Amino acid sequence: MDFKGAGFNACLASAGLDSPIARLLFCYPLDYEGACDFHKLASEALSIGVESICVGGPVRLDFVSKDLRVLGKGHAGLVVAVNAEGALKALKVRRQDSKRASIAVEAERLIIGSRVGATPAVYGYTDNMILMDFAGSFTLGSAMQLSSVELMDAILGALRAARALDTVNILHAEIHRPFKNVLYPNPARLSTALIVDLDSAANDCGNASRIAGSLLVRLCGFVPAELRHSLSRYSRGCEQSEYRDLERLVLEAFAHGCKLADDNKGSQERS
């Protein structure tokens, strides 16, 4: 899922569920020969609590309509900001050209993940859409531009969200590329992160080690040898004791310019 920037956090303009904008979004990318039952989709949105569509977001859909924007776009669906129960929430809508007949399985995974604080809370779902908490649009990728102190908080938040998802045995299929799939609902509290887009998740663990490896390669250009062993140990069983070591070593590496106290340049393995 392609989430960008942190520029959307309020609904400044809205459109009704029977509006042309709603049709464009619910029937995205195209209404193939009238195959999209727009009225059915609008009724589904209403049934799970959606009141109106928020017009805006960081991702452009110029292919459909000039200046049309949403929160996110992926192979399986769009994520659209909506008003629901008097609050700003996010609605994932299954694309008309998706290979999946339903996104209900993803909704069930999100519900499980939300119980441990790893994913947005879900308020309702159908085969075609999921209504969930608005997780913001400030990503782990955005956090790469922050000061070192703020970045350390963001890294800690990402690691702990990943660890929480590991505890319920849900492995994100693209978590090794975490920069778009880890979001911070409140950029002023970077130690709290949420993981989104569980469309292709599996029943397994290893999110924390995959995020850690990606961060080390992105920020350091390599993974210190001791950390490579720590990541491997954690991935084998995702034990809490191994996670504690992993978190400590990752934070220590970043705090010391990508070096560990007992590591040396000769033992670093370039990735």
N, C-alpha and C positions, 0 to 999 in steps of 0.2 A: 504494500500500500504506500502511495506517495504522499507523505505529509510534509509540508514545507513551512518554515518560518514560525513566527509567534504573533502574527499580526491580527488574529481574529479571536476575540473573546466576548463579543456582545452582538446581539441581533439588532441591527440598525434599520433593516427593512425586511418585510415578510410577505409571503404569498400564500394564498389559500390552497387547500388540498385539491380544489377543482380548477386551479389556474393553469395556464399554458406552461409556466415554469415547472409546476409539479409534474405535468405530463412529460416534459423533457427529461426530468430527473428519474421518475419512476420507470420510464420506458427507454432509458439509456442503454446502448448508444443510439439505437434507431428503433422505431416501431416497424419491425420487419413485416411488411405486407399485412399490417393490421393485427399481427399476432399478439401484441401487447394489450392486455385487458386493463386499461388505465383505471376505469371505474372500480374494478375489483381491487386493484392495488391501493387506490385512494381510500377505499372502505377498510382495507387491512390496516393502513396507517392510522386511521381514526379509531379503530378497534383497540389498538395498543396504546392509545393516549396522545397521539400526535395532533396538535391543533393547527399548526401552520408551518410553512417552510421558511427558514431564515435565508435570505438572499445574500450570500457572501462566503468567503473562505479563502485560503491561500492557494488553492489549486484551480487553474483555469480549465474550462471545457469549451474552448473556442471551436472545436470540431462540431459541436452541437449548436452553440449560440454564442455570438461575440460577447465577451465579458461575463459569461456565466461562470460562477465560481462555487466550489464545494470545499469541504474539509479534506477529503482524501479520495483517491481513485486507484483501484487495483484491477487485477484480472477478473476477480469474482464480483466486485461490487463498487458502489460509490458510498462515501460517508458524507452525509448532509447535516448541517446544523438545523435544528427544529425547535419550535416552542412546544412544550409538553408539560401539562400540569403547572403552568405558570412559570416554567424555568427553561433555561437553555439546555438542550440535550443533543445527543448525536443519534442519527438514524442511518444504519447501514442498509442499503437497498441492493438486492441481487441484480446484476446486470442481465439484460435480455439475451446477451450472447454468452453467458456463463455456461461452462460445461457442467456445473452442478445444478441439479433440479431443486435443491433446497439449501438454505444456510442455517437451518435449525440446529444442526450438529455444532456449528460454530457458536451459536447462542448458548448451547448447553455447556460448552467448554468455558465460555466467558463467565457463566454463572458460577461454575466451580472455581475458576481463578479469582473471581471477585470475593469469594468467601475468605480468601487468605490475603486479600489486598493487592493482588498482582495485576488485575484487569478491571476495566470499568464495570460498574454494577449494571445489570440488565433489568429493564422494567417491563418488557414484553417482547414477544417475537412471533413471527409466522414463518412459512417457508421462504418468503420473499424479503423480509426485513427484520431488523433487530433495533429496538429502541434502548439506548444505554446512556450512561453518564457522559457528558461532554468532558473529554480528557485534555482539552486545550489543544494548542497547535505548536507548543514549544517542544522541540524534539531533542534527543540526545545529540543529533548532528548540530543543532543550533547551539548547544552547550559547549561545543568545541571552541567557540569564539570567546568564551568567558575567561575571567581571571583564574589563576591556578587554584585559589581557595574555593571559588564557586564551582569550578570544574570537578574538584575532589568531591564536593557534595553531590553533584550530578552523577558521578561515577558510582558513589556509594548507593544512591537511590536506585540506579539501574541494576546494580549487582543484587541488591536486596529484593527488588521486584522479581528478578530472574530466579533467585533462590526460592522465593515464595511459590512461583509457578512450578519449580522442581518438586516441591513438597507434595503437590497434588498430581505429579506424574503427567504433566502436559509439556511436551517439547515443541516449541515454536519452530516451524520449518525454515524460517529465514532469520533466526535470531543471530546467526553469525554475521549478518549485515544489520546491526541493531539501530543504526543511526536514524531511521525513519519510523521504527516500530516501538520505540521507547518514548513516551510522552510525559511531560511534567504539568499536571493540572494547574499548579500555582508556581510560576517561575521564581517567586520569592522563597519557595520552600523546595529546593532542588533535591533534598534527601527523600522526597516522596515522588515515586515514579509509577507509571502504569504501562503495561505492555498491551498492544493492540494487534488486531489482524491475526486471529487464530484459524483462519480458513483452512490451512494445510497442516495443522498441528498433528502430532502423533502421541501415543501413549508411551512416553519415555521421559527421561530427564537429561540434564546437561546444559540448560540455558545459561547458568551462571558461568560455567567454564567457557562457553562459546562467546558470550559477551566480553568476558575478560580478555580472551585471546584477540578479539577484534579491536578492542580498545588499545591493547599493547602494540599491535601492529600499526594502528593509525597514529598513535601518539609517540611511540618510540622507534618504530621501524623494525623492531625485532621483539622476541620474547626471551627474557633471561632464562637460562637453563633450569634453574631451580623452579621457576614458575611453570615451565613446560611440564615438569614432573608433577607439580601440584594440580595443574589443570587435568592432566591424565588421570591422576588418582581420584579426583572428584568425579569425573565423568563415569568412572566404573560403577559407582553406587550412589553418588550424590549424598553422602553422609554429612550430617551437621558438623562433625569434627573436621572433616576435610574442607567444608565450606569456610569455617573459621580461619583455617590456614590460608586458603585461597584469598579471602578478603584481605587478611593482614598483609600478605605478600604483594598483592596488587597495589594496595594503597602505599605500602612502603616503597615499591618501585617508582611510582609516580612522584612521591614526596622527595625521592633522592635522584631525580633526573634520569629515571629508567634504569637505575642500578640498585642491586640489593646488597646489603651489608656484607654478606658472605659469598657474593658472586664476583666474578672478575671478567674482564673483556674476553679473555681466552676461552671462557666456558659458555659465552653467549652464543646461541644458535640463531643465525639469521633466518627470518621467515621469508 
